[in-house]
């Protein structure tokens, strides 16, 4: 359990009034500068979402939410803090600071912890009705100093907080981490920025002398949220303390290292899609990295595929004698997968961390996501792939997701895997290993246990012969329910490549 120590909130109305009273005491006639000037501008509030829908509502407001209290000092990274009074299955309290006139949702449990007076960044002086010029920055300095030292010292007014620019660079193994959100978090206050292509960022505000830096793994360009180890709340965050920069490595922060490489691979993939004219994956995907199982998958759960997976009904029904209970359980499972499940999942990322594996997995699964997106997010078509591969996994004692050329109902999976294995490996060679496979006529990467029955070598060979990947994607319509149908669609849509299509498919038995 992550523990911390509660500290005073320097921006509470009570604290700011006390600091104001030190510098501008109430007169004998009863004139109080503090009562006139220090009036609540914000509230420090926490929300307890009951489910994923309520959590999504809070995220969509654009409020800066924290899963830990902002008036607590933590010795460890608080990004994994979970309120000890709540069960692990519950979403933990979400803390934020909002303007006093914010309309709060009535159907979500919340608690206003304190009313606050938070000056604007540019607000340094105000004038009372009596004409007294009040140094707001000096009051803020006295209050912040009291919160840090426990001493209400008038001389601390000289430590008035100034508008500062906080800059840093986020890298992974020396490579820039692009498009990721960075939060600089002071005492109750925070400012955000997004890392540039070179990994740098800049945040300006009055956040004190030692605010914390928190990296939120959501990419502003492709809107992919990255989660770590069955994350119910995404994106995953990493707090690096008062440091402004970090170069993530396997040894200094494994979580940050894995997520940063996932993000870098994703950025490389999207850039390459733009260059080649390929459809990009769907908007707002969820990508998990977990330490369980092996390999990777692209179930597209956040895009409603769970509602069309027939195998879920079979497996759930087999667990219950009562049909009513079985149906209710099936509905619950499908809803949970849609609300919480990933679109892409990378497995076994901790036991033997390997950067090349991360890039291989990400390129492969994003190739699936491009296929899914090209079919206008056809969840029903994609559920056929999940059904078939899930059946194969269970039938083979978790050894083989693909079956054989003669396995019934293998058509959807064969088309999907032919494309993703080929394109994933093309991107791995060209982007990660920096090999021009066309110029070098690089053969398809061999496998120790032989070639796959669905022959990704076909896509690979056509690409080497000059057929654009955008053309090969063009045949992946919803009607392509088998490799034979995919071949026919390519021939009908792109007759200029008839020779290469017939030759290459025939070479591999199709």
N, C-alpha and C positions, 0 to 999 in steps of 0.2 A: 504493500500500500504506500502510495506517495503521500508524504506528510509535509506540512508547512506551518509557519507561524503567522498568525493574524497581525497585521500592522495597521497603524492609523491611516485613515483616508484623508489626505491633506486637502481634498476638494469638497469635503462635506460642508454644508452650510455652517454647521456648528464650528468646524475647525477654521474655516475662513473668517468667520465673524470674530473668533478669539484672536486670530492673527491681526485682523483689522483693529481690534480694540487695543492691542499693544501699541500700534503705531498711531492710531487716531482715537484716543480715549473719549468716552462719553463725557460731555461737558457738564458743569454743575447745573446748567439749565435743563439738562436731560437730552440734549441733542446727540443722537447716536448716528455716527457715520456708518457704522456696521449695519444697523437696521435698515438704513436707506439704500446702501449700495449693495450689500451682500444679500441678494435675493436668488432663490433657486433658478438655475438655468437648465439643469439636466437632472436625470434620475439614474442612479445605479440600481439596476434591476436584474433579476434572474428569472429564467423560464424553465419549466419542466415539461417538455413535450411528451405526450402520452404514447406517440407512435411515430413512424417514419413520415407520415403525411404532415403531422404537425411540425416535425423537424424540418421538412422540406419547405413548409410555409415560412418558417423563421429564416431559413437560408435565402429564400427568394426575396425577402425584404431588403437585402443588402446590408443589414446591420452587421457590425463586426462582433461576432459571437466567440466566446471563449468557454472552453469546457472546464475551466478552473476559476476560482474566485480571484478577482483582481486586487484584493486587499490582503493577500496572503503571500508571504515570501517562501518559496520552495527551494530546497537544497538540490533536488533533482529536476530533470526536465519535466515540467508540469503538463506537457501535451498529452500524456497518457493518464492524467488524473481522472478518477471516477469517484464521485461522492460516496463515502463509505456507508452512508445510511441507505443507499439504493442497491438493489440487486444488480449483478453483472448484466442481466438481460435487459434492464431498464436503460433508456437513454438518460445520461446524467444531466444535471442542471447546466443551463447555458447562460453565461453572464455577459452583460454588455452595459454601455452607458449611452443614454438616448436623450435628445432634447426634451424639456419638460412638457411640451405640448404634443408629444408623440401619442397617437392613438394606439393603445395596446390591444392585442387580440383578446376577446372575451372568452374564447373557448379553450385557451391554453393556460394552464396554471402558471401564475407568476407571483413574484414577491418584490416589492420595491424595498431595497435594502437601505438606501439613503438618498436624500435630496442633496444635490451638489451645486456649487457655484464654480463654473469653469469658464474663465475668461477666453475670449477669442485670441488667436495667435497674435493678432496685431493690436490687441487692446492693452495699453500700458497705463493710461491715465483716464480718470473720469472726474466730472465736476458735480458736487452736491448742489442741492437747491440753495444752500447758503453760500455757494461760491467757493467752497473748499476743493482744492485740487487733490485728488486721492491717487496715490501711486499703486495701481492694482498689481503690477509686477512685483513690487516690494512686498505687498501682502502675501502674494503667492509664494515668494521666497521664504518668508517667515514661517508660513504654514508647512511648506515642504520640509524645511529644516527641522521643524518640530516633529514631523512624522518620522524623520530619519534619526533624530538625536534624542527626542523626548524633552527638549529644552525650547521654551518659547522665548527666543532671543531677538530683541529688536534689531541688533546689529546684523542679523541674517538678512535684513532687507537689502543689504549690498550684494547678496547672493541671488538677487532677483533672476528668475528664469528668463533666459533669452531665446529668441527664435534661432534654432540651430539646424544645420543640415547634416544628416547622418548618412554616410555613404559606405558601401561595401561591395564585395564580389562573392558570388556563390559559384563554386566549381566542383567538379567531381573528377578525381584523378587528373587534375589540371585542365579539364575541358569545361567550358562555361555551361551553366545550367540556365537555360533560356525560358522566359515566359512564366516563371514561377512567382507566386505572390509572397512578398515579405512584409511582415508587420514589425514595427518598432513599438514596443509596449512600455510605457512609463507607469507612474503611479496613477492608475485608473484611466490614463489616456493612451491612445494609440494612433499611429498613422501607417498607411500602407503604400506599397509601391510594387512594381513588377520588374523582374530582372530583364535587362536588355539582351541582345544577341551575344554580347561579350560577358554576360553573367553579372554585370554591374547594376546597381540600383541607387536611388537617392531619395531620401525622405526628409522633409522639412517640417519643423514644428517645435513647440515648447514642451519637451518631453523629459526635461531634467538632465542630470549629468550621467546617469548610468541606467538608461532603459534597456530592456531585454530585446533580443532579436528572435523572432519566430518565423520559421519558413513553412508556408502552407503549400502543400503539393497539389495545386490545381493550376492548370496551364491556361493563361488568359487568351491564347490564340485559338486552341482547338477545344477548350473547355472540357478537357478530360480531368476527372478527379482521381487521384491515386490513393489507394487504401492499403493498409498493412495489417496482415493477420486478422482476417474476419472483421474488418472495421465497420461498425454500424454507422458511425458518423464520419463522413468524408468531406473534405480531404484530410489525409493524415498530416499532422504538424510535427515539426522538430524545433525545439527551443535550444538555441546555442548560447544562452546567457547574454552577457554584456558584449560579447564579440560581435563585430559587424560583418566579418567575412569568415568563410570556412571553405576548405577544400576537402570534400567528403572522400574518405577512403574506406577500405574494408575494415580497418582497425580502429579508426577514431569514431565512426558512427555508421554501423552496418545498415541500419534502417535508412538513413539519409543517402547512403551510397547506392543502395538498391533502387530507391525511388528516383534518385537523380539520373541514374543510367536509364531507367525506364522512360523518364521524361525526355532525355536526350535522344533515345532511339525513336520515340514518338515524333519529336520535332523533325528528325532526319526523314522519317517516313512521309510526313505531311509535305515537307518541302519537295521530296522526290515525286510524290503524286502530282503536285502542281506542275513540275517540269514535264512529266510524261502525259499529262491530261487525264489522269486516273481519278475516278470518283473518290472523294474523301470519306472516311468513316462517318457514322451518324454523329449528330451534335450531342454533347453532354454525356459522353460515355463514362462508365466507372471501370477502373482497372485496378485489380487487387494483386498484391504479392503476398503469398502465404507460405508458411514453412511446412505445410502438410502435403502428402501425396507426391506425385512426380509429374513432370511435363508442364503443359499449359493447355488452355481451352478458351473457346470463344462462344459461350452460351447465349450472350446477348439478353440476359435476364431483364435488365433495366429497360429493354425495348419490347417487353410483353411476350417473349417466346414461351415462358412457362405455362401460359394459358392454353397452348396447343400441344404440349408434350404428352402424348398418350401413355408413354411408359410409366409416368408418375401414377396414373390411375391404376395400372396393373400392379405396381409394386405396393402401393398403399392398400389396395383391396386385399392383397395377399397377407397383410398384417392384421386385418380385422375381420371378425366373423359378422359383425353388425354392419350392414351396408350404409346405414345412415351415418354412423361414426366415420366409416371409411370415406364417404363423400365429403363430409365436413372437414376431415383431415386433409383431403386432397385440395379442397378450396383454400384452406389455410396455408398449405405449403406453397401453392402457386402464387398466392398473394404475397407471402414472405419473400419468395424468390424475386418477384417483380419489384417489391419495395426496397429490399436490402441487398439482393444478389448482384454479382458483378456482370459486366458485359465481357470482360476479358480477365482471365485469372492465370497468373504465373505461380507455379507450385515449386516446393522444395528449394526455396531461394536462399536459405540460411546454412544448410548443412555443408555445401561445397560451393561457396559464392564464386561465380565466374562471369565476368562482364560479357564475354562472347555469347554465353548461353542466354543472358538477358536480351541481347540484341536479336538473337535468333528467334527467341520466343515472341518478342514484341513484333518483329517484322512479319512473322507467320500469322499471328493472331490478328494484327491490323489488316493483313491481306484478306482474311475472312471478313472482317468488318467492312472493308471496301466492297466486297461481293454482296454482303447483306444490304449495304446502302444503295448499291447500284440497282438492286431489285426493289427499291422504294421501301426498305425496311420490312420486307415480307416475312413476318414472324412465323406464319404458318409453314412456309417453305423451309425456313431454318429449323423449325422444330423437328422436321423429318431427319435432319442431320443429327440432332441431339438424341432423338429416339434410337436411331440405328446404332450410333456409337456407344450410347449407354448400354444397350443390349449386348453389344460385342464385349464391352469391358466386363460386365457381370458374367457373361458366358465363358470368358477366358480367365477368370479369377484375377481380374484387374491387370492383365498383361497386354491385351491387344484391343485398341478401340476401332480397328478398321475392318476386321474380318478378311474375307477373300473375294476373288472374282466371282465365286459361285454363291456367296452368302446372300440370302434373300433380302430385298429392299435396300440394296447398297447404292442405288443410283444417285440420290441427292448427296450422300457423303462422298462418293467417288468424285463427282464434279467439284464439290467444295474443296476437298483435300488436294486434288490435282492442281488446282489454281494456287492454293495457299502454300503448299510445299514448294512449288516452283518459284512463285514471286517472293516468298520469304527468303529463299536461298539466293535469288538474284540480288535482292536488296542487301543481304548479308555480305555477299561477295563484293558488290560494287560500292556500298556505303561504308561498311565496317572494315572490310579487309582491303578496300581500295584496289580492286582488281577489275579491269575492263574485260568482262567475260566474252564479249563479242570480238574484241580485238585479239584476244588470246585463244579463242575457240575453247574456252574452259568447259570440260564435260560436267554433267550433273554430278554433284557430290555423291560418291558411292556409299552404300550402307553395308555394315558387316553382315547383316542377316538377309541380304538380297534386296531387290527392288520392290517398291510398293506395287500392289496390283493395279492401282489407278494411274500409274505411270506419269508422275510430274515431269518426266523427261520430255513429254510431248510439248508442254508449254515452253519448257527450257529450249528445246530444239527449234521450235517456231520462232522464239525470240532471237536465237543466234542467227537464224536465216533472215532476219530483218522484219519480221512481223511485229508491229508495235504492241506493247502490252495493253494499250487502250483499245486496240482492235480485238485482242484476245478477251478482254473484259466485256466487250460488246456482245459476245456470244453467251454470256452468263445471265441470260434472262430467266424468268421463272419457269419457262417451258423446258429449260435444260435440266431435266430430271434424271438424266443418265449421261454417261460419256458419249454414247452414240448420238443422243439428241443434241448434245453440245457441239459435236462435230458437224451435224447437219445445219445447225443455226449459224455456225461460222461460215460454212460453204454458201448458204443462202444470203447471208448479209455481206460477205466480203469475197465475191467471186474472183477478185484479182489475186487472191492468195490460194486459189484452188489447188494448184500443183503442190505447194508446200504442205497444205492442210492434209490432203490425201496421202502424200508420201510419209509424213511424220506420224500420223495416226496409225497408218497401216504398218509402219515399222515396229510399232509396239502393240500390235494385235487388235487395234480398233479401226 
